[in-house]
């Protein structure tokens, strides 16, 4: 799971090079965290192998009147970005397949969290599609 973003790519983005994987007890999602006290940027990503997290996220945000949620294209894949920079935290939900998706939650001490989340999401797509 953590290899969706390589250690070298993480360092290029100002993230911690080592990753901490963990899984939901029921197997519904796989998670990887790249955070630490030695950077002002953190990211956590959740892979949902059998859930349309993309459609659910977009529908939830629109129903709640979330003006900050908007559709974007990430390296040819549909995504929802919840927020706009400048802000310290941002969520990008990426649709990979009919019932697969990735959530990327980024934080950035310089209020560029959405740019970081988008950069991570783009590298993930490119790493999975070759």
C-alpha positions as CSV (number, residue, x, y, z in Angstrom):
1,X,0.0,0.0,0.0
2,X,2.7,2.5,0.9
3,X,4.4,2.0,-2.4
4,X,1.7,3.9,-4.2
5,X,4.1,6.8,-3.4
6,X,7.7,5.9,-3.4
7,X,10.1,6.9,-0.7
8,X,12.0,9.1,-3.2
9,X,8.8,10.8,-4.4
10,X,7.8,11.5,-0.8
11,X,11.2,13.2,-0.1
12,X,10.9,15.3,-3.2
13,X,7.5,16.5,-1.9
14,X,9.0,17.4,1.5
15,X,7.5,14.4,3.2
16,X,9.0,11.8,5.4
17,X,10.8,9.2,3.3
18,X,9.7,6.2,5.5
19,X,6.1,5.2,5.6
20,X,3.9,3.5,8.3
21,X,1.3,1.1,6.8
22,X,-1.7,-0.1,8.8
23,X,-5.0,-1.8,7.9
24,X,-8.6,-1.6,9.0
25,X,-9.4,-4.7,11.1
26,X,-12.2,-5.7,8.7
27,X,-10.0,-5.3,5.6
28,X,-12.2,-2.5,4.2
29,X,-9.3,-0.2,3.7
30,X,-5.5,0.0,3.7
31,X,-3.8,3.0,5.1
32,X,-0.3,4.5,4.9
33,X,1.0,7.5,6.9
34,X,4.0,9.6,6.0
35,X,4.3,12.0,8.9
36,X,6.8,12.8,11.6
37,X,8.2,15.6,13.7
38,X,11.0,16.3,11.3
39,X,8.8,18.0,8.6
40,X,6.0,20.5,8.5
41,X,4.2,18.4,5.8
42,X,2.3,15.2,6.5
43,X,0.2,12.9,4.3
44,X,-2.0,9.9,5.0
45,X,-3.6,7.9,2.2
46,X,-6.4,5.3,2.4
47,X,-6.9,2.8,-0.3
48,X,-10.5,1.4,-0.5
49,X,-10.3,-1.9,-2.5
50,X,-14.1,-2.4,-2.7
51,X,-15.9,0.9,-2.1
52,X,-16.9,3.7,-4.4
53,X,-15.4,6.3,-2.0
54,X,-15.1,8.8,-4.9
55,X,-18.9,8.9,-5.5
56,X,-19.7,8.8,-1.8
57,X,-17.3,11.7,-1.1
58,X,-18.6,13.9,-3.9
59,X,-22.3,13.2,-3.1
60,X,-21.8,13.9,0.7
61,X,-20.0,17.2,0.0
62,X,-22.7,18.4,-2.4
63,X,-25.6,17.4,-0.1
64,X,-23.9,19.3,2.7
65,X,-23.7,22.4,0.6
66,X,-19.9,22.2,0.4
67,X,-18.8,24.9,-2.0
68,X,-15.2,23.9,-1.3
69,X,-15.7,20.5,-3.0
70,X,-14.9,20.5,-6.7
71,X,-14.3,17.9,-9.4
72,X,-10.8,17.8,-10.9
73,X,-8.9,15.5,-13.3
74,X,-5.8,13.9,-11.8
75,X,-3.6,12.3,-14.5
76,X,-6.8,11.1,-16.3
77,X,-8.7,10.0,-13.2
78,X,-11.6,11.7,-11.6
79,X,-11.1,13.3,-8.2
80,X,-12.8,15.5,-5.7
81,X,-10.8,18.2,-3.9
82,X,-12.3,19.4,-0.6
83,X,-10.8,22.8,-0.2
84,X,-8.6,25.5,-1.8
85,X,-5.2,26.8,-0.8
86,X,-4.2,28.6,1.3
87,X,-5.2,26.2,4.0
88,X,-3.3,23.9,6.4
89,X,-5.3,20.7,5.6
90,X,-6.9,19.3,2.4
91,X,-8.6,16.1,1.3
92,X,-8.4,14.7,-2.3
93,X,-10.6,11.7,-3.1
94,X,-9.5,9.8,-6.2
95,X,-11.5,7.4,-8.2
96,X,-9.3,4.6,-9.6
97,X,-11.8,1.9,-10.8
98,X,-15.6,1.3,-10.5
99,X,-15.3,0.3,-6.8
100,X,-11.8,1.4,-5.9
101,X,-10.5,4.7,-4.7
102,X,-7.9,6.5,-2.7
103,X,-8.3,9.3,-0.1
104,X,-5.3,11.6,0.3
105,X,-5.3,13.8,3.4
106,X,-2.5,16.3,3.5
107,X,-1.4,18.9,6.0
108,X,1.1,21.6,5.4
109,X,2.6,24.2,7.8
110,X,2.8,26.8,4.9
111,X,-0.9,26.4,4.0
112,X,-0.3,24.6,0.7
113,X,-2.1,21.4,1.7
114,X,-4.3,21.1,-1.4
115,X,-1.3,21.5,-3.7
116,X,0.5,18.8,-1.7
117,X,-2.5,16.4,-1.8
118,X,-2.9,16.9,-5.5
119,X,0.8,16.2,-6.1
120,X,0.6,13.0,-4.1
121,X,-2.5,11.9,-5.9
122,X,-1.0,12.6,-9.3
123,X,2.1,10.5,-8.5
124,X,0.0,7.7,-7.2
125,X,-2.0,7.5,-10.5
126,X,1.2,7.6,-12.5
127,X,2.8,4.9,-10.4
128,X,-0.2,2.6,-10.8
129,X,-0.8,3.2,-14.5
130,X,2.9,3.1,-15.5
